[in-house]
């Protein structure tokens, strides 16, 4: 395996761990440490960066738009629909059996859920990334621009993202495309200027560390803001410090994975990271189902943690993380063993 491939294997593994961790926080704003929560939230940015890198490195040079979109419909949209159907059945059963809602209310809940464009909250990413794939000719045109034009457009897209924030409920797909475009462009530019950027890795990493610390301080201790920033695109909401932090953290993640790719990791560690990377999309699709299951379990037990207990919040969050991750991995492997290569159309792996 080439070093470049190895670093992105590690990056895909870190990305899915980051995303699952962000969805495992228990007692948000009422016991879980705010600085840590602001660091853990928003791991999707790394996923988008990776997509941009591979678009430039693999898809753009041999792009046949129709074939590209058909493959994405089959391997991304179709699993999204299958897993969403399972999630919708689980939610409907929960509403009916646990909360005793009449069928008319359950039907209304189904309607409003589907109307949002996704069933399971983390899956807002799929309509968004499908829209990104659909406008691939725009990114191909970007790649063909001069280096100066590409860097200028990246800077402009960052300013726009800083001001528009993420859409409310992540429902507005166009808004999400505009907000996350800088991370996609980052991936493209990293692929296009990889050696030049590696030569300047040390100052870039120090700047990224400074950006992470300053933005985390501003978000947590000046604004007192929890997690991602969401608002209507054209309303004023100040600077999105979470964007600055995630932009910086993506650079640090690249540096970490480059460093790891140059180290002799134990066979067990490398095997685990390889496995996580290979099934990262399957874990992404499946882990929200285990979030529902966790909610059902705590609901039946009538469990609710009192606010203010930091260590208990951390412990429970770690337990949820393990529950979501292990449950998703075991489920993905069971489906893969049963369906073989056909499983990719159901769970993305």
N, C-alpha and C positions, 0 to 999 in steps of 0.2 A: 504493500500500500504506500503510495507516494505521500510525502510529508504534508503536501497541500490538502490531499484528501483526508489525511489523519486529523489535521487541525479542524476541519469542518465536520468531521465525525464527532469530535469532542464538543464542537459548538452546538450541533444539533442535540446532543445529549444534555448539555447544560441548558439549552433553551427549553426543552420540555420539562426538566426538573424545576426551572424557574417559573414556568407557567403553572404547573401543578402546585408549587409552593404558594403562589399568589392566590390560588383558589382554596387554600387550606387554612386560612387565617380564621381563628375563632376568637370571639369577643373583640371585634374590630372597634377601636375607639373607646373601649370600655375595659381595658386591661392589657391588651396586646400592645407592645411598645410601638409608639408612633413612628420613630425613625426607621425601625426595622420594617414596619409595614410599608412605608413609602419606598424603601429599597426593593422589597419583594414584589410589589404590585407592578404591572406593566411589562412583564417579560415578553409579551408578544412582539415588542420592538425587535428583539434578536431574531425571531422567526422571519420577520419581514426583511431584515438585513440579509439573512441567508438566502431568501428567495431572490433578492436582487442580484446577489453574487452569482447564483447558479443561472439566472436568466442571461446575464452577460457571458458567463464562461461556457455554458453548455447549449442553451436554447437559441440565443440570438445568431450564432455563426451558421446554424443549419436550420433556421426558422422556416417552417411551412405552417402558416397560421392555422389552417383548417385542422391539420394533424395535431398541432399543439393544443388547440382548444378541445378537440375530441378526447385527447388523453386526459386533460384536466377535468372534463365532464365525467369521464369514466372513473378516474382515480381520486377525485376530490369531491365533486358535487354529489355523485351517487352514494358514496359512504355517508356523506352528510345527511342525505335524505333517509337512508336506512336507520342510522343511529337516532335521528330526530324522531322517526316514527316510534322507535322503542321508547324514547324519552317521553313522547306525548302519551303513550299508553300508561307509562309509570305515573306521570303527573295526573292523568285523569283518574287512575285508580286511587291515588293519594287523596285527591280532592273529594272523591265519592266515598271511599271507605274510611279514611281517617277523619275527615272534616265533615262528613255527612251532608255534603252539598247535593241538592237535587240535580237531576239530569240536565235541566235547562241551564242551571248555573255552570255545570261542567262543560256543556256545549259552548256557552258564552266564553268560558275561560280558554277553551281550545281555539275558538275563533280569534280572540285577542292575542293569544300566544303566537299563532301562525302568522297573523297579520304583521307582527314585528319583523318577520323575515328569518327567524330562527326559533328553535324550541328551547334548547339548552343554552344558557347565557354565554358561555365561552365560545359558542359556535357562531357568534356574530362575525367572527373572523372569516368564515367560509364565503358568505356573500361578498364581503370586502375583497378577499384575495381573488375570487372569481372575476370581480370587476377589474382588478389590476391585470389579470391575465387577458381579459377581453380587450384592454387598451394597450396590449403589448406593442403594436406598431408605434405608439407614442414613445415608448421607452427605447425602441430600436432607433427612432429618429434622434432621441437624446444621445444615444451611444455614438451616432455618426457626427455629432457636433464637435467643435474644437474643444480642447481641454479647458480653455478659459471659459467658454460658454457653459460647459458642464458644471464647473465649480461655482460659477455665478448663479446658475439656476438652483443648485443645491442650497446655497446661502439664502436665496430668495424664498425657497420652499420652507426652510427652517423658520424664517421670520413669520411666514404665514401660519405655520403650525403653532408657533409660540402664542399667537393671538387668537386663533379660532378654537383651540382646545379640541378635545374629543367630543363626538356627538352624544346627546342625552340618550342613555340606554344603548349606545352603540348601534342605533337603528338606522340612521341616515348613512347609507353606503357611500354616497358621493363625498360627504363630509369626512368619513373615515379614510377614503382614498387620498384626499388632500392632506389630511393630518399625517398619515403614515408614509406618504411619498418620500420625505427626506430619508427615511430608513432604507427604503428600496433603492434610492439613488446612492446612498452610502455603499450598499452592497455592490452596485454596478461600478462605482468609482474605485472601490477596493480591488475589484477584479481587474479593472483597466489599468490601475497605477500601483499594482501590488508591490513591485520591487522598490519603486520610488518611496512608497509609504513605509515599507519595512526599514529602509535606510534611515528614516526619521522617526523610528518607533519610540525611542527614549523620550524626546521632548513631547511627542504626541501623547504618550501614556501619562506623563506628568501633568499635562494640560487636562487630560481626561479625568485624572484623579482630583485635580483642583475643581474642575467643573462639577464632579459628583458631590464633593464635600460642600461647596458653596450652594449649589441648588438644593441639596438635602437640608442644609441649615435654613435657607430661605423658606422652603416649603413647610418644614416642620416647626421651626421656632419663631419665624417672623409672621408667616401667614397662618400657621396652625392648620394646614390643609391635610386631609387624610386621603391618600391614594391618588388615583387619576383625576384629572380635571375634565369635567363634562359641562357643556353649555350649548346654546344655540350659536351657530357659526358667526353671525354678524352682531351679536351682543358683546358688550365689553365685560371682561372678567379678569383683566390683568394678565400677567405673564404666566405661562404654563411652566412652572419650575420642574414638574415631573418630566416634561419633554427634554429639558436640558439635562436632567439627571440620567434619563435613559439613553440619550444620545452619547453621553460620556461613558456610561456603563457598557454600551455596545463596544466601544473602542477598547475598554479594559477587558471585556470578554474575549475579544480577538487576541489581545496581547497574552492573556492567560492561556488560551488554546494553542497559540504559537509556542509558548513556553512548554506546555505539556507535550506537544508534538516532538519536542527536542529532548525529552526525558525518557528514560527507560522505565515505564510504568510496569507494575507487576502484571503477569498474564491475566490474573483474575480481574484486576481493575480495568485493563484494556478490553477484556471480553465483555464486562458489564457495560462499559461506555458504548462499545460497538452495538450491543443489543438494544440499549436505550435509543441510540441514534436510528437504528433500522426500524424500530417500531414507534418512533416518536409521534408520527401522525395518528397511529392507532390509539396510543395513549391519550393524545389530544381529543380524539373523538369520544373515547369511552369514559374518561375520568368524570365527566359531569353526571353520568348515570350513578356513579358511586357517591357523588355528592347528594343526590336525591335519596339514595339508600341510607346514607348517614342521617339525613333529615328525618326519614321515617323512623329509624331506630331511636334517635333522641326524642322524637315526638311521642312514640309509644312509651318510652321510659319517663316522659315528662321532665327531661333533663334540661336545665338552663343554668349556666354558670353566672354567679353574681358578678357585677362589675367590679373592677379595681384589682383583681388578682392577677398580677403579671406572670408569675411562674406557672400557675395553673393554666393560664391562657397559652403560654408557650408550649407547655407539655401537651395540651390537647391539640394544638395546631400541628405539632410534630406527629402526633398519633393520627390525625386526619390525613396528613400528607402521606404517611406510610400506607394507610387504608386505601386512599385513592390510587396511589402509584402501584402498589402490589396487586390490588384488585384489577386494575386496568391491564397490567402486564399478564397476569394469569388468564384473564378473559381473552386477551388478544392471542395469546399462545394457543388456547383451547380452540378458538375459532380458526386460527391458521392450521392447526393440526387436522381439524375436521374438513375444512374447505380447500386447503392447499392454496394454489395461486389465485383461485376465485375469491379468496378472502379480501383481496385488494379492493374489490368493488363494494365490499360491505364495511370494512373498517380502515381502508387506506393502507393496508400492509399485507 
